[in-house]
């Protein structure tokens, strides 16, 4: 039977937000920016390889980009890493927009100059 509730909810998950609180939180917004903890490793124009890993659980790095090389298009400063934050650990890392040629990601692309941009 489908109830709309998780079948196995972690004991330490806390109480869910009441529906009326969600709209207020979304309206207020949450700032993920954090103070820099060092110099960024890359600058726009640098080539960078996306990490090739298969962590347990969700990750913000799409599987199709893992292990591929792209070009850093922008540096956005330090931000909370959503992958760690989802597990209760607030950890900041540099955030970049990286562009990948679609022909480097997939074999059957209609236009070899098309690109995919990923914030990572």
C-alpha positions, 0 to 999 in steps of 0.5 A, a space after each residue: 500500500 502506498 502511503 506517501 511516507 518513507 518505509 524506512 526512515 532513519 531514527 535521527 532524521 528529525 521531524 519533517 517540516 510542516 507544509 506551511 514552513 516549506 514555502 517560507 523557507 523557499 521564499 527566504 532562501 538559503 545561502 550556500 556560500 562560505 568563506 574561502 578556505 584557500 586558493 582555488 585549484 582551477 581558473 577559467 580556461 583550465 582543463 579539469 577532469 571530473 572525478 571518477 568515483 561511485 559513492 554510495 548514495 546520491 551525488 551531484 556529479 552526473 555519472 555521464 561526466 565522471 572521468 571526463 575532461 572539460 574546461 573550467 568556464 567560471 569559478 563561483 567561490 566556496 560553497 557547501 558541498 551538497 553531497 556532504 550536507 545531505 549526510 549532516 556534514 557541512 563541508 565547503 569546497 570551491 564551486 566551478 562551472 565546467 563545460 564538456 563537449 558532448 562528443 567527449 561524453 557520448 558517441 552518437 551526438 548530432 553536433 560535435 560542437 554542442 556542450 554540456 555545462 555542469 556546476 561541480 
